[in-house]
Amino acid sequence: MAKEPRKTPEEEELNKKLVELNELRSELAQRELDLATLRGESRAFEARYLTIVGIRCAVLDEIEAQIAELQARLTPKNKSSEERATQARAKANESAQSINVEQEPVAEKGFSPSDNLKRLYRDIAKKIHPDLATGEEERAYRQRLMAEANRAYEDGDEACLEAILHEWETSPDFVKGEGVGADLIRVIRKIAQVQGRLRVIDTEIAQLKQSDLYQLRIKVEEAENVGRDLLGEMASQLDGQIAFAKQSLDKMKFRRSR
C-alpha cells in the first residue's frame, strides 16, 4: 500500500490557515447577521417612535414656535425674543422634517426575521462576503450581491435571498489556482480582510447600542415586559403639553386682537 506523500511545510501551513479562515467565515456570517438584525430592529423602532411620539413632538414644537414668533412681534425691540423665535422655528422645522421622511410600512409589523430568513442570510454572508474576494472584479460582484441581500433581509424576502444564493452558487469560480504558495498568500490576505471587517462590525454595533434610539428601545421593551406602555405614556404627556401650549397661544392671540 502506497504511503501518502508527506506534506510540505507550506501545505501544512495552508491547511491550518484554511481551518482558521473557515472558522472566521462562520463568525463573520453570524456577526453580519447580528448587525443586519440590529439595523432592522432600530429602523422598525424608529418608525414606531415617530408614529407615536415624534409626530406629537412636531406638533408641540410648531405651537411653541408660533408662540415665540408672536411674542417677538409683540416686542419688536427685544432682541432676545427675536432670537428665541428664530431658534424655536428652526427646531419646529427640524421636527417636521423628521416625521415627513418617508417611512416604510414597518412600524406596525415590527422586525421579526424568521429562522429560515436568518439561515439564508448567514449562508450568503459566509459564502459571498466581499472581504473574501481575491480581486477588484470579484469584490464588486460580491458587494452587489451583499447589498441586495441586506435589502432582502430587512424586507423579509426569503425568495430573493434564495435567488441570490443560487446566482452565486452557479456563477463561474473567480479564484484561479496558482500553486500552494500563491494559495497560502491569498488565504492569509482573506484572513486579514475578514478580521478587519469583524472589527468594523463590532464598532458599528457598539455605536448603534450607544445611540439614544437604542437606549430608548431597551427602556420601552423593559417596560413592556412589566405591562407598561412607555411610548403611550410619553404620548399622553405630550398631549397634555400640546393642549396647554394651544391654550397659551389662543390667549396671546386674543389679547393681541383686543
N, C-alpha and C positions, 0 to 999 in steps of 0.2 A: 504494500500500500504506500503510495507516494505521500511524502510529507508536504504539508502546506509550506509554500515559500515563506521564509521569515520576512516580516515586515521591516521596512527601513525606518529609521528614526522619524523621518518626515511623515511616513504613512501612519505611524503610531500617534504622532502629534496631531495629524489631520483628523484621525478618529476621535481623539479627545476633544478637539475643538468642535467637531460636528455634534458630539453629545452636548457640549456646552451651548452651542448655538440652538439646538433643538429645545433645550430647557428654557433658554432666553426667549425663543419664539413663543412658547406657551405662556410664559409670564407676560410678554408684550401683548399677546392677544387678549389676555384677561384684563390687563391694565387699560388697553384701548376700550374694551367693553365697559370698564368702570367709568372711564372718562365720558364716553358717549352717553351712558345711562345718567350720570350726574348732570350733564348738559341738558338732556331731555327733561329730567325732573325739574331742573331750575327753570327751563323755558315754560313748562306747564304751570309751575307755581307762580311765576311772574305774571302770566296771563290771568290766572285766577286772582292774584292780588290786585291787578289793575282793574279787573271787572268789579270787584267788591269794594276795595279801599281806594285805589288810585283815582277812580272817577269821582269819588266824593272829595278827595283832596283837591282835585282840579276845580270842582265847583266852589269849594271854600276859598281857594286861592283867588279865583276870579272875583268873588264878592269882596274879599279883603282888598283886592287891587282897586275895585270901584270905590270902596270907602276911602282908601288912601288918595285916589285921584280927586275925589270930591272934596276931601279935606284940603288938598293942595290948591284947588280952585277957590275955596273959601278964604284961604290965607295966602294970596299970591306973592306976598313979600317974604314969606317964610321959606328959606332955602331948605331947611331940614324936612319940611313937609313935602317939598318937591322931590327931594332925594328918596324919601320913603315911598312916594308914589311910583317913582321910576323902578325902584327895587321890587316893589310889590307886583308891578306889571310884568317885569322880567320873570319873576317866579311863577306868575299865573300862566304866562306863555309857555314856559318850560313844562309845567304840569299838563297843560292842554296838549302839547306835542307828545308827551309820553303816553297818553291814553289814545291818541289818534294814530299811533303806529299800528299798522295792520297786524292783528293777532290771528294766528291760525286757530281753527276750532279745536284747541287742545285743552282749554280751561275747564270745560265740563267733564271731559272724559279722563283728564289727567294723563300721566305717562306710566303705563304698567306693561313693560315688554314681557312677552311670553317666554317660556323656557326655550322653545324652538327658535324664536327670534334671536335670543341671546346666543344659542348654539351656532346658528348660521353666521352671525356677526363675528363670533370668536373664530370660527373656521376661516372666514375671509381674512381677518386681521392676521392670523397665523400664516396664511399662505401668500397673501397679496401685499402685505405691508410695504410701503415704498422704501423703508430703510433696509429691506432685504435685496434691493436692486443692485446689479453689478455694472450698470451703465446708465447714462442720461436718458436714452430712449426707453429703456425698461422702467426707469424711475417715473417718467412722465406717464407711461401706461398704467403703472400701479397707482399713481396719485389720482388719476382719473377714476379708476375703479373704486378706490377707497372713498373718494368724495361722494360717489354715487351710493356706496354702501352706508356712509354716515347719514345721508338724507333718507335712505330707505329705512334704516334702523329707527330714526326719530319718527318716521311716518308709520312705523309698524308694518311695513310692506315685506312680508316673508317671500312672496313670489319674486319680487325684484332682487332680493338677496340671493335667492336660489339661481336666478338668471345670471347674476354677476359671478357667482361661484362657478357655474357651468362655463361661462365665457373664458374664465381663467384656466380651468382645467382642460379645455380643448384648444387653448392657444399654443403657438409654437414655443418651444423652450428657448428662452433668451440666453441661458448660460451655456457657453461653449467650453468643452474640456480642453485643457492645455497642459496636462500633467499634474502630478501631485504637488509640486512646488507652487504652481500658479493657483491650484485649488486651495492650498493652505493659506495663501495670501488673501484670496477672496473671502474665505471663511473668517479669517481674523478681522478683516475690514467690516464684514457683516456684523460680527460680534460687537465691534466698536460702535457701529451705527445703531444697533439695537439698544445698547447700553445708553447711548446718548439720547435716544428717543424716550427711554424709560425715565431718564432724569427730567426731560421736558414734561412728560405726562405727570410725574409727581409734583412738579412745580405748578402746573395748571390746576391740578386737583386741589392742592393746598390753597391756591389763590381763590378758587371757587368757594371753598369751605370757609375762607376768611371773610367773604363778602357779606354785606348787610342782608342781602336777599336770602342767602343760605341760612344765616343765623336766625332770621325771622321764620323761615320754613321749619327749622328744627323746633322752635318755640310753638309754632302752630300745630305741628304733629304731636308734640308732648301734651299740649292742651287737649287735643282730640282724644288722646289715649285715656284721659280722665273725664271725658264727656263735655269739654268746653269748646266753644266755637270762638277762637281768638279773633279771627278776621271779622266775624259777625259783631263781636264786642267793639272792635275798632270802628266798624261801620256805624254802629249805634252812637258811639261817642262823637263821630264826625257829623252825624245827622243833627245832634244837639248843637254842635258848634255852628253848623250851617244855618239852623233856624235862628240862633242868636245873632249871627252876622247879618242875616236878612233883615231882622228887626232893627238893628243898628243902622243899616243902610237906608231903610224906609224912613226912619226918624230923621236922619240927616237930610234926605230929600224933602221931607215935609217941612222941616224948619227953613230950608232954603227957599221953598216956594211961597212962604208966608210974607 
